């Protein structure tokens, strides 16, 4: 009967397949929620604080002790280990108990006052890039402050006032205003890209799996027949449940990110919501393209996994794409997550007019339409109904 065939018949059948499959429930619902919860919990502090370091104070003078207290007062630094031996401090860093070593030489105060220019030496473990970079900032700052403090004391001893000395010690006053993410919150720029990246990766793989599993189970032709022989109805009926499911998940993620955590959303809710919808559609189009290109279930799934993981690196949210080689910079625009990231920066962080991001919205939708262009190849894959071991 005609009423027993069509897009909505395929749509309802796919929902039943999803709800009756443990892999689908765990992979598309439980795994994204657990991953999102873990990421939010890990970065709940926003900026890492109290990073342990070791101090080797070989001078132990009033000046050096004051310097150590000032360093320990920094929010990002926590002096966990003090020693008179650099070797002991180095062992602690090699064991991973501290992430940096700050060394004050012997006769530091005496040499500083006499003009012998003592050296403050510090080491950071940049195998842990974030902690190493943050500690480097604090140690560099305290070293500069120490130099200025010594200069101020020497000048005052010679009878100069602070008003006369400060223009010499600090001729240029710096006033920093970080834009977009003024709290320097790592969760703001990491979780807002990692979360949609995970959505893209999982959805692209499950899009391929939804069609590939039909062939694996030998139901490819039956699936096409349920759609009344229409490729368009078959494909839209198949992918629509996944679109709805992941859009609902995205709404939940956005509510946690922008409502509960009050992350920057300078252009309002709808531009970023539409970006999530475009990313979901692009992931499905991406999956259809891979299935059409390779014509093999397992190979397409492997390619989706590989390219999905590469997109995290080439997108540019951790290392600027423009600083990569020109070839990699050009290739980055072939990944949908790159365009989502640029939309996020423009709309959520910078708050510029949506028209400036129209190209990236169109590109994400372009991936979806490219997938639809490949519908004929996908239909042949389903009709041949051959699963290659």
N, C-alpha and C positions, 0 to 999 in steps of 0.2 A: 504493500500500500504506500501511496505517496506520503502520507502522514508519518510513516515509519522511516522515512529517509529525509536527509537534508542536514543543514549546518547545525541546527539545534539538537538533532539526534546525536550527532558526533560530539557536540558540546557536553550534553548530559552524560554520554558514555565516558568521556574523558574525565569528568569530575568523579565518576564512580571509580575509574581506574586509579586516580590520584588518592582518593580517600581509602581505598582498599589496599594500597601499596605501602608497606613499611618503609621502603627506600624513599618514596616520594615524601612521605610525612617527615621522616628524619632529615632527608636532604634539603627539602624546600621550606620546612617550617622550623623544626627543632634546631638544625645546624646554624641557620642564619641568626636565630634568636640567641642561641648560646654564644656564638661568635661576637655578636653585637654587645651582649651583656658583659662578656669578658673584656672586650676592648674598652668599654666605658668604665669598667671597674679598674682596669690597669691604669687608665689615664685620668682617674677621678680627681687627682691632685692638680691637674692642669700642667704645671711646670714642675719638673723634678726638684725636690728640696732635700736638704740634709744628706748630701752625697758624701760618704765617708772619705777622709783623706788622712795622711800621716804628716806630722811636722817634725823636722829635725832642727832643733834650736841649739846650735853650737855656741852661741854667744850668751844666752840666758841673762841678758841685761834688762834694765827697765824698758828700754826702747824696743827690744826684740819681743819681750813678753806683751807689751802693749800692741805690737803688730800682730801677734798671734791671736790676742783677744778680739781685735778688730776683724781678722779673717774669720774667726769662729762665729762672729755676729752676723755674717752674711747668711741669708736664708737658704742659699743653695749649698752651703758648705758646712760640714760637720766634722770637727777634728776628733777622730776616733783613736788615734795612736800617736803618742809622743815618744821620741827616742833621741839619744845622743849619737846614734849610729845610723848612717845612711844605709848601710848594708841590711840592717834589721827592717828599716822602712821599705826597702826595695823588695825584700822577701814577702812582706805583707801585701804589697801591690801585686806581686807575681801570684800569690795565693788567691787574689781576687777579693781580699778583705777591705782594701782601700783602692780608690781610683786615681789618686794623685799623691805626690810627695812634695812638700814645700820645705826648702832648706835655707836656713839663715846661717851664714858663715861665722867663724870665730872673729872676735873683735869688730863685730858689725857696727855697733854704735860708735866706738872709738874711731874707726876708719872713716865713717860717714862724716863725723864732725871735723876731722882733720883734713878732709878733702881727698882721701885715698880711693874713693869710688868703689866700695865693696859691691860684690855681686850677689843678688838673691837668685837662687836657682830653683826652678820648680819643674816637675815632671807630671804629665797627665797620660793616662792610659786611653789612647784614642782607638783601641780595639772596640771600646764602647763609645761610639761617636758622640752621642748626645751628652752623656755624663762627662766625657773628656772635654768637650767644647764648653760646657757650662763652667766646669772647674777652671779651665784656662781663662775665661772671662774674669772670674773672681780673683784668681791669683795675679793676673795682669793688673787688675784694678788696684789691689792692695799694694802691689809693688810700686805703682805710680804714686799712690797716696803716701807710701813710705818715703819716697824720694822728695815729694813736696813737703812732708812733715819735717824732714831733716833740714831742708833748705830754709824753712820758716824759722826753725830754732836757731840756726846759724845767723840768720838775718836779725832776729830779735836780740841775740847776744851782742851784735854789733851796733845796736841802738836804733834799728829801723822798725817802723810800725807795720802792722799787718796790711794796712791800706797801701803802704809803699811796696810791700813785698809781693802781694797777690798778683798784680799785673805782670810781674816778672816770672813768678812761679807758674801761673796759669794765664798766659796772655790771651788765650781763646777759651771762652766759656761755651760748653756744649749743652744744648737742650734737645733731648731726643723725644720724638713723638711717633711711636710705632702705629701705623695705620692698618686697618683691616682686622688685626688681632692684637689690640693694645695690651691685653693681659699676657701676651706671649704664651698662650695656652696651647700645648701640643695637641690636646684633644680636638681643638677647633679645626686645625688644618689636617690632622691625620684621620680622625674618625669620620670627618665629612667627605673623605675620598675613599678610605678603606671600605666603609660600609657599602656605598654604591658599587665599588669594585667587586666586592664579594657577591652582591646581587647579580651583577653582570656575568661573572664567571659561572655561578651556579645556574642561572637561567639559560645561558648559552648551551651548557652541557645538558640540561634537562630538555631543552627544545630538540636537540639532536636525539636524545634518548627516547623522547616520546614517539618519534617516527621510527627510529631504529628498532625499538622494542617490538613494534608491529611486525617488522620483517623477521626479527628473531623468533617471534612466536608463530610466524606463518600466517598472520592475519592482515597482511598489507592490502590484498585485493578486497577482502571483506570490508576493511576500513573505507576504501574508496567507494565501494558499492553503497555503504551506509549514507554517504554524502550524495547519493544519486548520480554518481559518476562525475560530479563537478569538483575539479581540483581546488577551485577557490573556496567552495564551501567546506571541503575536507580540511584544508590547511587552516582556515580561520576558525572552524569549529574545534580544531585540535589545539591551537595556540591560545585561544581566548581564555580558557580557565587559568592558564599560567600567567597571562597578563593581569587578570583580576587578582589572583592570589598574591603576586609580587607587588602589585600596586598597593594593596592593603598593608602588606609588610612595610612598604616604603612609607606609607602614611604613619604607621606606628613609629618607625625610626625617626621620621621628621618631627613627630610630636615630642619624642624624648630629647632630640638634639636641640630643637629651636624653641620649644615651649617649656619643657621641664628644666633644661640646662641653660636656657637663655643664650645660646650661641648666636653670633652676629647673623642677622638676616635683614640687611639694609634695604632690599628692594621688595620686601614683603614675601608672603607665603606662595603666591601663585607662580611666579617665575621659577622658583626652585622645585615646586611640585610638578610643573610641566616638564622641567628638566629630568626629573626622575621618570616620568611617564615616557619621555623620548628615549631615555637610556634603556628602559625595559623593552621597548619596541625594537631598539637597535640591537639588543642582545638576541632577540628572537630572529631578527633578520640575519644577524651574524651567524647564528646556528644553522639557518636554512642555507646560507651561502656555502658554508663548510660542507654540509651534507651534499649539496649539489656539485661542488668541486671534486670531492673525493669519492662520492658514491659508495662509501663504505662506512658502516656504523662505527666500528671500533676506531678506524683511522680518523674519522671526523671528530669523535669524542676526544681522542688524544690531542688533535690539533687545537680544539677549543680549550682544553686544559692548558696547553703550552702557551698559546697566544694570550689567554686570559691572565696567566701569571706574568708574562712579559709586560702586559699593559700596566701593571703596578709600577714597574721600574721606568718605563719609557714615557709615562704620563707627565712627569715633571713636577710632582708635588713634593718629592724629597730632594731630588737633584734637578736643577733647572734644565729643561729640554734645550733651551737656546744655548746653553754652555756645552752641550754634547756636540759630536761631530755633525757637520751639515747633513750627512746622509741619515743619521739617526733622528735628527731634528725633523727632517722631512717625513720620515717613516712614522714618527709619533702621531701624525695627523690621520694615519690609517687605523688608529685605535679609537673606538668610541669613547673610552674612558677619558682620553685626552680632552675631547670636546666638552664632556661633562665637567671636568675640572676647571676649564676656562670659563664655563658658564657660572660655576660656583664662585670663582674668584670675582667675576664681574658683578654678579647679582647679589650674592650673599655678603661678600666682604666689602666690595667697593661701592655697591649700590648705584651703579650707573644705569642709564636707560636700557630697557630690554632690547631695543633695536640694535645696539652694539653687539649683542649676543645672538642675533637672528641667524647669522651664518652657522653658528655652532648648533643651534636648534635644528636648522635645516639639514645639517650634515648627519646628525643623529637619526633624523627621520629618513635621510637618504639611505642609511644602512638597512633600515627596515624595508624600504621599497626595492633595494637591490636584492634582498632576500625573496621578495615577492616575484621579482623578475625570474628568479631561478625555480619557480613553482613547477615548471615543466619537467625539469631534471629530477626534482623531488618526486613528482608523480611517477616518472619512469622507475625510480628507485623502489617505490612502493609497489608498483604493478609487477615488476620483475620478481619481487618477493623472494630474493635470494640472499641468504645470510652467509657471509664468508667467514669460515672458522679461522 
